[in-house]
């Protein structure tokens, strides 16, 4: 069987050997947009991220397995893949730990006014800040109660927060005091101090957060997006922030990436931006390869 690996993941020689021992002939490309090392109709399995944004999946007539290096399925033609009976696996659980830690880091950065102390240090000024907030007792909405959302919830619970998950189904989940239906979100939005978006991008979640929902949010609340940029209507967010300085937006993902230099989002004092960086952590590589190897071992 021919396995195509892409530069979406950096493999060690030992890891390549483990995959070869499963019976694979290994082929590799660094950039997913470059020419394939063999014909697409000769490929049986791939480990990739956005390979099919550049190569027509319909030419991969022997393809049986797709292992994604991402948690989301929005960069592959998922309907076609399922129709063809191709097995597809995501990187479930790989990035949950660093992403959950990132959320706590950003929340504390806001609540403890980290910028204030950094600026005073630069100026050699000894000045206290008497207006710091606590996470304890805050109500946190986690929209998307999957693995990432649950890890986020666990960390907020450790700080004494009440955590409420929202998903398409109601179920019991670690790290969440309860999971409500996402269809009930509007009724609860005014109650939350922090709202974290950890849900996948689908037709149903596209622009889920728009001007009307920003209007429902509590004065002084935080809106944090670590999922996909298009879950938020950025035009509506810019308009809302321009008219009403009521919330703080903490954004790691955007509708267009890199975020254009012309975007108004760069200009707001109550917006914290990062370049799709929340998933990065030193444990990712070992966790991801474990997922890759285990999925192939279990499904070959």
C-alpha positions as CSV (number, residue, x, y, z in Angstrom):
1,X,0.0,0.0,0.0
2,X,1.2,3.5,-0.8
3,X,1.1,6.1,1.9
4,X,1.5,9.8,1.2
5,X,2.8,11.9,4.0
6,X,2.9,15.7,3.9
7,X,4.8,18.4,5.7
8,X,1.8,19.1,7.8
9,X,3.7,16.9,10.3
10,X,7.4,16.5,10.8
11,X,8.3,12.8,11.2
12,X,11.3,11.2,12.9
13,X,13.2,8.3,11.2
14,X,11.8,6.0,14.0
15,X,8.2,7.1,13.2
16,X,8.7,6.6,9.5
17,X,10.0,3.1,10.3
18,X,6.9,2.3,12.4
19,X,4.6,3.2,9.5
20,X,6.7,1.2,7.1
21,X,6.4,-1.8,9.3
22,X,2.7,-1.7,8.8
23,X,3.2,-2.5,5.2
24,X,3.3,1.0,3.7
25,X,5.5,2.2,0.9
26,X,6.1,5.8,2.1
27,X,6.1,8.9,-0.1
28,X,6.5,12.4,1.1
29,X,5.9,16.0,0.1
30,X,6.8,19.0,2.2
31,X,4.2,21.4,0.8
32,X,0.7,20.1,0.1
33,X,0.4,22.4,-3.0
34,X,3.5,20.9,-4.7
35,X,3.5,18.1,-7.4
36,X,2.8,14.6,-6.0
37,X,5.7,12.1,-6.0
38,X,3.5,9.4,-7.5
39,X,0.2,9.5,-9.5
40,X,-2.8,10.2,-7.3
41,X,-4.5,7.0,-8.6
42,X,-1.7,5.0,-7.0
43,X,-2.2,6.4,-3.5
44,X,-4.0,4.2,-0.9
45,X,-3.7,6.4,2.2
46,X,-2.7,10.0,3.1
47,X,-1.8,11.9,6.2
48,X,-2.4,15.5,5.5
49,X,-4.1,18.8,6.4
50,X,-5.3,20.7,3.3
51,X,-4.0,18.4,0.5
52,X,-7.3,18.3,-1.3
53,X,-7.5,22.1,-1.5
54,X,-4.7,21.7,-4.2
55,X,-5.3,18.2,-5.6
56,X,-8.6,16.9,-7.0
57,X,-9.6,14.1,-4.6
58,X,-11.6,12.4,-7.4
59,X,-8.3,11.4,-9.0
60,X,-7.4,9.4,-5.9
61,X,-9.4,6.4,-7.0
62,X,-7.6,3.9,-4.7
63,X,-7.8,6.1,-1.6
64,X,-9.0,4.2,1.4
65,X,-7.7,6.2,4.4
66,X,-7.3,9.8,5.2
67,X,-5.7,10.8,8.5
68,X,-5.9,14.6,9.2
69,X,-3.4,16.5,11.2
70,X,-6.2,18.9,12.2
71,X,-9.1,18.6,14.6
72,X,-11.5,20.0,12.1
73,X,-12.9,18.5,8.9
74,X,-13.6,21.9,7.1
75,X,-10.5,21.7,4.8
76,X,-11.6,18.4,3.1
77,X,-14.6,17.5,0.9
78,X,-16.2,15.5,3.7
79,X,-19.5,14.7,1.9
80,X,-17.6,13.2,-1.1
81,X,-15.3,11.3,1.2
82,X,-18.2,9.7,3.1
83,X,-20.1,8.9,-0.1
84,X,-17.0,7.1,-1.4
85,X,-16.7,5.1,1.8
86,X,-13.2,6.5,2.5
87,X,-12.2,6.2,6.1
88,X,-11.3,9.5,7.6
89,X,-9.9,10.4,11.0
90,X,-9.1,13.7,12.6
91,X,-6.5,14.6,15.2
92,X,-9.0,14.3,18.1
93,X,-7.5,15.2,21.4
94,X,-4.1,16.2,20.1
95,X,-4.4,20.0,20.5
96,X,-6.9,20.2,23.4
97,X,-4.3,20.7,26.1
98,X,-2.5,23.7,24.6
99,X,-5.7,25.3,23.4
100,X,-7.3,25.0,26.8
101,X,-4.2,26.5,28.4
102,X,-4.3,29.3,25.9
103,X,-7.9,30.2,26.8
104,X,-7.0,30.4,30.5
105,X,-3.9,32.4,29.7
106,X,-5.9,35.0,27.7
107,X,-8.7,35.2,30.3
108,X,-6.2,35.8,33.1
109,X,-4.4,38.3,30.9
110,X,-7.6,40.3,30.7
111,X,-8.8,39.9,34.3
112,X,-5.4,40.7,35.8
113,X,-4.7,43.5,33.3
114,X,-1.3,42.1,32.3
115,X,-0.6,45.0,29.9
116,X,-0.8,47.5,32.8
117,X,2.1,45.9,34.7
118,X,4.2,45.3,31.5
119,X,3.9,49.0,30.7
120,X,4.8,50.1,34.3
121,X,7.8,47.8,34.3
122,X,9.1,49.3,31.0
123,X,8.8,52.8,32.6
124,X,10.4,51.7,35.9
125,X,7.2,52.7,37.7
126,X,6.0,51.1,41.0
127,X,2.3,51.5,40.7
128,X,-0.5,49.2,42.0
129,X,-3.6,48.4,40.1
130,X,-6.7,48.3,42.3
131,X,-9.2,47.2,39.6
132,X,-8.3,43.6,39.0
133,X,-11.0,40.9,38.5
134,X,-11.2,37.3,39.7
135,X,-12.1,34.2,37.7
136,X,-13.7,32.6,40.8
137,X,-17.4,32.4,40.6
138,X,-17.6,33.5,37.0
139,X,-20.1,31.8,34.6
140,X,-18.5,30.4,31.5
141,X,-20.2,29.3,28.3
142,X,-18.3,26.8,26.2
143,X,-20.0,26.6,22.8
144,X,-18.9,23.2,21.5
145,X,-18.8,20.6,24.2
146,X,-16.3,18.2,22.5
147,X,-12.8,17.3,23.6
148,X,-11.4,20.8,23.4
149,X,-14.4,22.3,25.1
150,X,-14.2,19.8,28.0
151,X,-10.5,20.5,28.5
152,X,-11.3,24.2,28.6
153,X,-14.1,23.5,31.1
154,X,-11.8,21.5,33.4
155,X,-9.4,24.4,33.7
156,X,-12.1,27.0,34.5
157,X,-13.6,24.6,37.1
158,X,-10.2,24.5,38.8
159,X,-10.5,28.3,39.3
160,X,-14.0,28.0,40.8
161,X,-16.0,28.9,37.7
162,X,-19.4,27.5,36.7
163,X,-19.1,25.9,33.2
164,X,-21.9,25.5,30.8
165,X,-21.5,23.6,27.6
166,X,-23.6,24.1,24.5
167,X,-23.9,21.5,21.8
168,X,-26.4,19.9,19.3
169,X,-27.2,17.2,22.0
170,X,-27.4,17.3,25.7
171,X,-25.1,14.9,27.5
172,X,-22.9,14.6,30.6
173,X,-19.3,15.7,30.0
174,X,-16.1,16.1,32.0
175,X,-15.3,19.7,32.8
176,X,-18.8,20.9,32.2
177,X,-21.4,21.4,35.0
178,X,-24.1,20.8,32.3
179,X,-24.5,20.7,28.6
180,X,-27.4,22.6,27.1
181,X,-28.8,22.6,23.6
182,X,-27.2,25.1,21.3
183,X,-30.7,26.1,20.2
184,X,-31.2,27.5,23.8
185,X,-28.1,29.7,23.6
186,X,-29.8,33.0,23.2
187,X,-31.8,32.6,26.4
188,X,-28.6,32.1,28.4
189,X,-26.2,34.5,26.7
190,X,-26.9,37.5,29.0
191,X,-25.8,35.5,32.0
192,X,-22.3,34.6,31.0
193,X,-19.1,36.4,31.9
194,X,-16.9,34.5,29.5
195,X,-18.0,32.8,26.2
196,X,-15.5,30.4,24.5
197,X,-16.1,29.1,21.0
198,X,-14.7,25.6,20.4
199,X,-17.2,24.2,17.9
200,X,-16.5,23.0,14.3
201,X,-17.3,25.1,11.3
202,X,-20.4,23.7,9.5
203,X,-23.3,25.2,7.5
204,X,-25.1,25.5,10.8
205,X,-22.3,27.2,12.7
206,X,-21.3,29.6,10.0
207,X,-21.7,33.2,11.4
208,X,-23.3,31.7,14.5
209,X,-22.2,34.7,16.4
210,X,-23.5,37.8,14.7
211,X,-24.6,41.3,15.7
212,X,-27.9,40.1,17.3
213,X,-25.9,37.7,19.6
214,X,-23.3,40.3,20.5
215,X,-26.2,42.5,21.6
216,X,-27.3,39.8,24.0
217,X,-23.9,39.5,25.7
218,X,-23.3,40.8,29.2
219,X,-21.5,44.2,29.7
220,X,-17.8,43.5,30.2
221,X,-17.9,39.9,29.1
222,X,-15.2,38.2,27.1
223,X,-15.8,36.5,23.8
224,X,-13.0,34.0,22.9
225,X,-12.7,32.2,19.6
226,X,-10.2,29.3,19.1
227,X,-12.3,27.3,16.7
228,X,-12.7,28.7,13.2
229,X,-12.9,32.3,12.1
230,X,-16.2,32.1,10.2
231,X,-18.1,31.0,13.4
232,X,-18.1,34.8,14.0
233,X,-19.4,37.3,11.5
234,X,-16.4,39.6,11.6
235,X,-18.2,42.5,9.8
236,X,-20.9,42.4,12.5
237,X,-18.2,42.3,15.2
238,X,-16.4,45.3,13.8
239,X,-19.7,47.2,13.6
240,X,-20.7,46.2,17.1
241,X,-17.3,47.2,18.6
242,X,-17.4,50.5,16.8
243,X,-20.8,51.4,18.2
244,X,-20.6,49.8,21.6
245,X,-17.5,49.2,23.7
246,X,-19.3,46.6,25.8
247,X,-17.3,43.4,25.4
248,X,-13.7,42.2,24.8
249,X,-13.0,39.9,21.9
250,X,-10.1,37.5,22.1
251,X,-9.5,36.1,18.6
252,X,-7.1,33.4,17.5
253,X,-8.8,32.5,14.3
254,X,-10.2,34.7,11.5
255,X,-12.4,34.5,8.4
256,X,-9.3,35.3,6.3
257,X,-5.9,34.2,7.4
258,X,-3.5,35.8,7.6
259,X,-5.7,38.6,8.9
260,X,-5.4,41.4,6.3
261,X,-3.5,44.5,7.5
262,X,-6.5,46.5,6.5
263,X,-8.8,44.8,9.0
264,X,-10.4,47.1,11.5
265,X,-9.9,44.4,14.1
266,X,-6.3,45.4,14.6
267,X,-7.3,48.8,15.8
268,X,-9.6,48.1,18.8
269,X,-8.1,48.3,22.3
270,X,-10.7,45.8,23.5
271,X,-9.6,43.1,20.9
272,X,-6.7,40.7,21.6
273,X,-5.4,39.1,18.4
274,X,-3.1,36.1,17.8
275,X,-2.1,34.4,14.5
276,X,-4.0,31.0,14.9
277,X,-1.4,30.1,17.6
278,X,-3.5,28.6,20.4
279,X,-2.9,24.9,19.3
280,X,0.9,25.1,19.6
281,X,2.5,23.0,22.4
282,X,5.6,20.9,22.8
283,X,3.5,17.7,23.4
284,X,1.6,17.9,20.1
285,X,4.1,15.9,18.0
286,X,4.1,12.8,20.2
287,X,0.3,12.9,20.7
288,X,-0.3,13.4,17.0
289,X,1.9,10.5,16.0
290,X,0.2,8.2,18.5
291,X,-3.1,9.1,16.9
292,X,-1.8,8.5,13.4
293,X,-0.3,5.1,14.3
294,X,-3.2,3.9,16.4
295,X,-5.7,4.7,13.7
296,X,-3.8,2.8,11.1
297,X,-3.2,-0.2,13.3
298,X,-6.9,-0.3,14.3
299,X,-8.2,0.1,10.7
300,X,-5.9,-1.7,8.3
